[in-house]
Structures are given as C-alpha cells and as structure tokens.
Amino acid sequence: MNIDLSDPINMITMIGAIAIAVLTVGVSIKYINQMKTDTASGELADENWDGIGEYKNELPSGWAFSFLGTLIWALWYWTMGYPVNAFSQIGQWNEEVKAYNQKFEETHKNADAATLQEMGESVFLVQCAPCHGTTGDGLSGKAQDFGSRMSKEQVLYTIKNGSNQLGYQMGAMPPMMAQGKDAEDIAAYIAGGMKGEQPAAFAACASCHGPDGKGMNGMAPNLAAYDNTLVSHVIEHGKKGKIGRMPSFKTMLTPVQQKALAVYIQSLSK
C-alpha cells in the first residue's frame, strides 16, 4: 500500500485515522477496566423513580476535551485546512469546460448555415429528442411538435390563462385578452401560420407582438416562427408543456449552440 504523505490531504487523512484509532482503543480499554471495578455513586437527580435514575456526575473530562478538540479541528478544517487552497477535481473540471467553451465559441463564431444546422441537429438529438422525438414531432402530440408553430388549442389556452413563462421585456401577458368568437378567430389565424385575412380581434395581440406577430424585434414572443430570440428565452427559462415543465438549459448550451439549435428547429418547422 503506497500512500504519498507529501500530499497534505493524504497527511491530514492519515493523522485523523491514527487519532481516531488511538482514541477508540484508549477509551475502550479505560471503560472496559472501569466496568470491572466501578460501582454507582453520587447524588441522584431529582427525576428518579423508586431510586432508579441518573446520578449528578460531572461529564468525563475525556469526552469534554474530545468534543472541544473536534470543534476546534472542524473550524480549522473548514476555514484553513482544506477548502481554501486545496485542489478540487470539480474546480478543475469547471475550468477546463470554461476554457473549452471559449475555444469552441471562437472557432464557430462565424459558422455558416449548414454547419449551424448540423451542429443544431446534434444538440437536438441529445437534449431535446427525449421529449420532442428524434424528428421533432413531439412524440405524436405528447410534447411540442416543431413541424407546426402552435395548435389552435395551445393558442386558446394561452389567451385564456395568460403567460409569463419566458421573461420577455414586455412582461406578462394577462389572461382573457379575447373571448368567445374573437379568441377562436385569433387562435385559428395563428395556428394556420398567420396566413390569409387577419381578424380584427388580432389588434389586441399586435400591441405587444406587432402587426406581423413577429415580436417587435425581440420585445415579445414571435408568433410566426421559431426565431433565435424565442429559442434562447425557452432555453433560459424553461417552459410548461404537455408532459410537464421543460427545465432551463441555460448552463448547458453555449450561445453558438443555442443559435445552432434555433437554426435546426427552424428547418424542422419548414
């Protein structure tokens, strides 16, 4: 067994193990011998029944000093002995990932559309496909189908309940912005790809989403397409979906990967 005691972590561990072993053996021998000869003595505590109770004896000095020593050692260990300057595998991993991500971003900052789409497909298959399916069909309606923008039912649900999931600058969309036939007309228009004659009731939506429904240059969600801003907001904030809440992926994807994912999702919707 080869232990490198020049490593301070190994040295601290070895000292601790030896100290525990010595204390265990010493205390065990002391109390085994004491049990052979000791008899109960002292003043009984007031809380006793028919003479059966605890004696008012002092805390054994060995226990008291051991407890005090443990406290002192713990304070030293957690402030100076280990965490401040010690090597950390997690810290090393984080530094390496950060350095690699910076190199990755620099390498692909001007990637062409074909490269981004290929990269986006790889990201999609790893991160998105488990819920949305490998082809982005939403697993037959269980999750968002990227082949279509939004269903009529989804639009009606949002109109009825409002939304503030994605953290856009325009803020929360209040519920019941339209009702009855107006809501039906708006939902049919948006679900149909915003083609044909725009219903008059869409004016309630245009105040935030713009007359063309494209989100006023990122101020509100784009109702017409999966643009880069929409994908970035969903990745950062997550979103409530049909099979549960989609978690935030903001710490898992770099800006270039987010852009690539948006390009790939746009290709699915086409």
C-alpha positions in Angstrom: 0.0 0.0 0.0 1.7 3.2 -1.2 0.4 6.5 0.4 2.0 9.7 -0.7 2.2 11.6 2.6 3.7 14.7 0.9 0.2 15.4 -0.3 -1.4 17.5 2.6 -4.8 15.9 2.0 -3.3 12.4 2.5 -1.4 13.6 5.5 -4.5 15.1 7.2 -6.5 11.9 6.5 -3.7 9.7 7.9 -3.4 11.8 11.1 -7.2 11.7 11.5 -7.3 8.0 11.1 -4.5 7.4 13.6 -6.1 9.8 16.1 -9.4 8.0 15.8 -7.8 4.6 16.2 -5.8 5.7 19.3 -8.8 7.4 20.9 -11.0 4.3 20.2 -8.6 1.9 21.7 -7.7 4.1 24.7 -11.3 4.8 25.6 -12.4 1.2 25.1 -9.6 -0.1 27.4 -10.4 2.6 30.0 -14.1 1.8 30.2 -13.7 -2.0 30.0 -11.4 -1.9 33.0 -13.7 0.6 34.8 -16.8 -1.6 34.3 -15.0 -4.4 36.2 -14.4 -2.3 39.3 -16.8 0.7 39.3 -19.9 1.0 41.4 -22.6 3.6 41.1 -22.1 6.5 43.5 -23.0 10.1 43.9 -26.3 12.1 44.3 -29.3 11.0 42.4 -31.1 13.6 40.2 -34.5 14.8 41.3 -36.1 12.9 38.4 -35.9 9.4 39.7 -38.4 6.7 40.4 -38.1 4.4 43.4 -34.4 5.1 43.5 -33.8 4.4 39.8 -32.5 7.4 38.0 -29.4 9.3 36.8 -26.6 10.5 39.1 -25.4 14.1 39.1 -21.9 13.2 37.9 -19.6 15.5 36.1 -19.1 15.0 32.4 -16.0 12.8 31.9 -13.1 15.0 31.1 -12.0 12.8 28.2 -15.4 13.3 26.5 -15.3 17.0 27.2 -11.8 17.6 25.8 -12.6 15.3 22.8 -15.7 17.3 22.0 -13.8 20.6 22.3 -11.0 19.4 20.2 -13.4 18.2 17.5 -15.0 21.7 17.4 -11.6 23.4 17.1 -10.4 20.9 14.4 -13.7 21.4 12.4 -13.3 25.2 12.4 -9.7 24.9 11.3 -10.5 22.3 8.6 -13.4 24.2 7.1 -11.7 27.6 7.1 -8.0 26.9 6.5 -7.1 23.3 6.3 -8.8 22.1 3.2 -11.2 24.2 1.1 -9.4 27.5 0.6 -6.3 26.4 -1.3 -6.8 22.7 -1.9 -7.0 21.0 -5.2 -10.6 20.3 -6.4 -11.5 17.9 -9.2 -14.8 19.7 -9.7 -13.0 23.1 -9.8 -10.5 21.7 -12.4 -13.4 20.3 -14.5 -15.2 23.6 -14.4 -12.1 25.5 -15.5 -11.4 23.0 -18.3 -15.0 23.2 -19.5 -15.0 27.0 -19.4 -11.7 27.1 -21.4 -13.1 24.6 -24.0 -16.3 26.5 -24.4 -14.4 29.8 -25.0 -12.3 28.0 -27.7 -15.5 26.4 -29.2 -17.2 29.8 -29.3 -14.2 31.4 -31.0 -13.9 28.6 -33.5 -17.5 28.6 -34.6 -18.5 32.3 -34.1 -18.8 32.8 -37.9 -20.1 29.3 -38.8 -22.2 29.1 -41.9 -25.9 28.0 -42.0 -25.0 24.4 -43.0 -22.6 24.0 -40.1 -25.0 25.5 -37.6 -27.8 23.2 -38.8 -25.6 20.1 -38.5 -24.4 21.3 -35.0 -28.0 22.1 -34.0 -29.2 18.6 -35.0 -26.5 17.0 -32.7 -27.7 19.2 -29.8 -31.3 18.5 -30.6 -30.8 14.7 -30.6 -29.0 14.8 -27.2 -31.0 17.4 -25.3 -34.4 17.7 -27.0 -35.3 14.4 -28.7 -36.1 12.5 -25.4 -39.3 14.6 -25.1 -39.8 16.1 -28.6 -38.8 13.0 -30.6 -35.9 12.5 -33.0 -37.8 14.1 -35.8 -39.3 16.9 -33.6 -42.8 15.6 -34.0 -43.5 15.9 -30.3 -43.9 12.1 -29.9 -47.4 12.1 -31.5 -48.6 15.2 -29.7 -47.2 14.4 -26.2 -44.8 17.4 -26.4 -44.4 20.4 -28.7 -44.4 19.5 -32.4 -41.8 21.6 -34.2 -43.3 20.8 -37.5 -46.1 23.3 -36.7 -45.8 26.5 -34.8 -48.7 26.3 -32.4 -52.0 24.4 -32.4 -55.3 26.1 -32.0 -55.8 24.6 -28.6 -52.4 25.9 -27.4 -53.3 29.4 -28.5 -56.7 29.3 -26.9 -55.1 28.1 -23.6 -52.7 31.0 -23.6 -55.4 33.5 -24.4 -57.5 32.2 -21.6 -54.7 31.8 -18.9 -52.2 34.4 -20.0 -48.4 33.7 -19.9 -45.3 35.0 -18.2 -43.0 32.0 -18.7 -40.3 33.3 -21.0 -39.2 36.5 -19.4 -39.6 38.9 -22.3 -39.2 42.6 -21.9 -42.9 43.3 -22.5 -43.7 41.4 -19.3 -46.6 39.2 -18.5 -49.5 38.6 -21.0 -52.7 39.0 -19.0 -55.4 36.3 -19.3 -58.7 36.8 -21.2 -57.3 39.3 -23.8 -60.0 38.0 -26.1 -63.1 35.8 -25.5 -65.7 33.9 -27.5 -65.5 34.2 -31.3 -62.7 36.7 -31.1 -60.5 34.2 -29.3 -61.5 31.5 -31.7 -60.6 33.7 -34.7 -57.2 34.7 -33.3 -56.4 31.1 -32.4 -57.3 29.8 -35.9 -55.3 32.6 -37.6 -52.1 32.0 -35.5 -52.4 28.2 -35.8 -52.8 28.5 -39.5 -49.5 30.2 -39.9 -50.9 33.7 -39.9 -51.9 33.4 -43.5 -55.0 34.9 -45.1 -57.0 37.8 -43.8 -56.0 39.0 -40.3 -59.0 39.0 -37.9 -59.9 42.4 -36.4 -59.5 41.0 -32.9 -55.8 40.4 -33.6 -55.3 44.1 -32.7 -55.2 43.0 -29.0 -52.2 40.8 -29.8 -50.5 43.3 -32.1 -50.0 45.8 -29.3 -47.2 43.5 -28.0 -46.4 41.0 -30.7 -46.5 43.6 -33.5 -48.9 43.7 -36.5 -46.9 40.9 -38.2 -46.8 38.8 -35.0 -43.0 38.7 -35.0 -42.5 40.0 -31.6 -41.5 43.6 -32.1 -37.7 42.9 -32.5 -37.5 40.5 -29.5 -39.7 42.5 -27.2 -42.3 39.8 -27.1 -42.5 36.2 -28.4 -42.6 35.7 -32.1 -45.9 34.1 -33.1 -44.9 33.5 -36.7 -41.6 31.4 -36.4 -39.1 29.9 -34.0 -36.6 32.7 -34.2 -33.3 32.8 -32.3 -34.7 35.0 -29.5 -37.6 32.7 -28.8 -35.4 29.6 -28.7 -33.0 31.5 -26.4 -35.8 32.5 -24.0 -37.2 29.0 -23.8 -33.7 27.5 -23.2 -33.0 30.1 -20.4 -36.4 30.0 -18.6 -37.8 26.6 -19.5 -41.5 26.2 -20.3 -44.6 24.5 -19.1 -45.6 21.8 -21.6 -48.0 19.0 -22.2 -45.9 16.3 -20.4 -44.6 18.5 -17.6 -42.3 21.5 -17.3 -39.3 21.8 -19.5 -36.3 22.7 -17.3 -33.9 25.6 -18.1 -30.9 24.6 -20.2 -29.1 28.0 -19.9 -26.0 26.5 -18.2 -25.8 23.5 -20.6 -25.6 25.3 -24.0 -23.2 28.0 -25.3 -24.5 30.9 -27.3 -23.3 29.3 -30.5 -25.1 26.0 -29.6 -28.3 28.0 -28.9 -28.1 29.7 -32.3 -27.4 26.3 -34.0 -30.4 24.8 -32.2 -32.6 27.6 -33.4 -31.4 27.1 -37.0 -32.2 23.4 -36.8 -35.6 23.9 -35.2 -36.4 26.4 -38.0 -35.5 23.8 -40.5 -38.0 21.4 -38.9 -40.8 23.9 -39.0 -40.2 24.5 -42.7 
